[in-house]
Amino acid sequence: MHVAEAPATREELCSALTAAGEAATPVRFRGGGTKLGWPPAAPPSTIELSTAGLTRIVEHNAGDLTAVLEAGVPLAEAQALFEKAGQRLALDPPDRGATIGGVVASGDTGPLRGRYGGPRDLVVGMRVALSDGTLAKSGGKVIKNVAGYDIAKLFGGSFGTLGAIVEVSVRLHPIAPHTATVLGEARDPDGLARGAAAIGQSPLEHHGIDVAWAGGQGRVLARFAGASPRPQAEAAERLMAAEGLGTEIVEDDEPLWDEQRAAQRGPLVVKVSSLPTRLPVLLRTADALGGSVAGRAALGLSWVRFEEPSAEAVERLRRDFITVVQDRPADLDVDPIGPIDPATRALMQRVKERFDPAGVCV
Amino acid sequence: MADGSLLERLKQIAGSEHVVTHERQLATYESDGLLQYAAKPLAVVLPGSAEEVVAVVRACHEAETPWVARGAGSGLSGGALPVEEGVLIALSRLRRILEVDVPNGRVLVEPGVTNIAVSQAVGPTHFFPPDPSSQIVCTIGGNVAENSGGAHCFKYGFTTNYVTGLEVVLPDGTEVTLGGPELDQPGYDLVGAFVGSEGTLGIATRIWLRVIPKPEAVRTLVAFFDSTVHAGEVVSKIVSEGIVPGAIEMMDNLSIRAAEGATNAGYPIDAGAALVVELDGSEAECETRFEHVKELCRDADSVRVAQDEAERELIWRARKAAFAAMGRIAPNYYVQDSVIPRTRLAEVLATIEELAAAHELQVANVFHAGDGNLHPLVCYDAAKPGEAERAEELAGLIVQACVDAGGSITGEHGVGVDKKRYMPSMFDEPDLATFQRLRCAFDPDGRANPGKVMPTPRLCGEVPGPYRRHPLEQAGVAERF
């Protein structure tokens, strides 16, 4: 893949994209370079167009809890700025080196998703560059806005195949002063799922319910945050204990959640979209295939990690679950995108043709 | 175009008793909640199932006839205004709740199910957070079309955050499934693109919704201040302290007077502003935060804390009645739905006051203070010559002032037909052309709810997008001026 010089402005990026469109040269956008292995391999003639020159934090409106960021801003850098005002963009995917543009384009999320949603819920406006030279915006920079079509949702998770994300407006949230995490240990999938569901179904206001599972045992992690998270954590502890889980409350809990994030990466990682009640089936399947699981139990999303990648493991999961393959060896023969219904796929193709008429965004 | 044969076909599909063509009956459907606009369609058809909706849309496609979908008709932007040469597809008969899966927090509904019915179906343990004021009558199909909000969306988000999947009939009659009960399905987020598209991309016939556990505690107070500026400062303090209220709503003096007259909720009619603050969540967390909010309201003229559910309902009754109560101030009103960054509140309210004085009209302000969504109600008397025009002009200037402050022309009511003329104040031509690409991918013939959202009619060409350089230009032979 050829690497083009990183454009310094969105107009320059748009020109580079337009030139590629006119020359019918395939283009792939690069942010922090942390997830380049996720989409299908690009044709050899592809140019890599980097957002590394688009690093302005255009606005941080602390009083309004909003910000405007160019796509190439490293998420960690933006968070450091927001933190000074006691705020954050509630996105915590694993990679420290990821850019905001890359996180949005890949739809990648971490444990905070359980409470705050993902990029689709936090991006309130977007500027995009298209392969025919169009620079356009949608949404705005207020958190409530229904004017015009929600182009930002379309581009979120699109991996740059419709065009380039050049700038996003986001909603921020205050950082809670205290957190506490309840751990619940279990040795059977049903017990673990019951423990997670007991909290997920309760009125307790959790900041995420995760599970970690490997080799026939695992634990539930339920986080609480706020002015006084302890009473909620204790209530959650009682709920899990009643389901037979061995429990413990941890107040210095950040390392626990770093582990959960890290478990979303590996030699082969299959993301599974399911429902909370199917968790035991997934855990048993993962056990049988030698995989480990990190999951957002209340969302029904899980990441199954394999130390020894195999296409058979992907196929086996795909028989019972909706999946996409994320981390994987370049030579593993799998379609990263699971099957899509033909009528839906045809509609997606029409969307692609309208937004990328040159057909170069790969 | 539509003729007798299309009507015959619609009758075959839905039964002749469900096809309305009589002038007087058509009148029922000529407007939605925004009565300033009215148009009689060729016919109204009320299909009784998803299959009938598909057949109706397909028949319209084959007859090259435009159509408009309608839910409860409670929308406030003219989004369900019929087109005169087209068919109105009323979805009120599709009101079955098809699946309730509380353990997974999912409900599958038909589009005609009312918003409140979803919460009722999963109560008392769970609820569906989007709560537009019209929730007793408005339908989920309409909520999906408009991406409806409500008083509690500052904390909980909007309809788009609670729709996980859709079965959609595209304008050519094709059925597609977008998303499903599971999150993050492979491919583009077409659910996200469809929600809020105001009926211009197709008709959702089945909708998967996410419901969540009901918070264990709710604490509500209303604080009265001498001015909206003062109340606005308190809102900013609450939010900057890291408190995220379930709802935080403000009313100005004119709204208080109207609402109190209608409800006798006990609001002092001389108050400059009323601020309703509602916290919800866990018992312990709620209590700590609520004490903090009371402390932040210490400079209020008076504070009333709801002691029980009945008192909470009374406090809310005044807020929710504000629109309907405007009849006490003036025979007619024109409601706006602009949004501003919350920190600009004082400045924008001052501008609205100046503009109102210059137009010799009264403007009442009711708003979702947390997210800066204003509902200025421009009061007028249509019987007085020129006053309606003055009101409309004033409303336009208010919208412009909000956009100038960095806001939006609409926070939850939608663009519809009413606000499409303001779209160019927020969006430039390339932005609008980009919106059109999405519309053309779903509806290349422009038959779904034509004339809405976009400020000027547009067609879908084969090659979308603006200008492309001519080969001679590329070669440097010619230039474009």
Interface residues (C-beta under 8 A of the other chain):
Chain A: E22 N61 A62 G63 D64 L65 T66 G86 G107 G117 G118 R120 D121 V128 L130 D132 G133 T134 L135 A136 K137 S138 G140 K141 V142 I143 K144 N145 V146 A147 G148 Y149 D150 I151 K153 L154 G156 G157 S158 L162 H173 P174 I175 A176 P177 A197 G200 Q201 S202 P203 L204 E205 G226 A227 S228 P229 P231 Q232 A235 K271 S273 S274 L275 P276 T277 A298 L299 G300 L301 I322 V324 I337 G338 P339 I340 D341 A343 T344 R345 L347 M348 R350 V351 K352 E353 R354 F355 P357
Chain B: D101 V102 P103 N104 G105 R106 T125 E146 N147 G149 C153 F154 G157 F158 T160 N161 L170 T174 E175 V176 T177 L178 G180 P181 E182 L183 D184 Q185 P186 G187 Y188 D189 L190 V191 G192 A193 V195 G196 S197 P213 K214 P215 E216 S236 V239 S240 E241 G242 I243 V244 G281 S282 E283 A284 E285 T288 R289 H292 V339 I340 P341 R342 T343 H368 D371 G372 N373 G406 G407 S408 I409 T410 G411 E412 H413 G414 V415 K419 M423 M426 F427 D428 P430 D431 L432 A433 T434 F435 R437 L438 R439 C440 A441 F442 V453 V463 P464 G465 P466 Y467 R468 R469 Q474
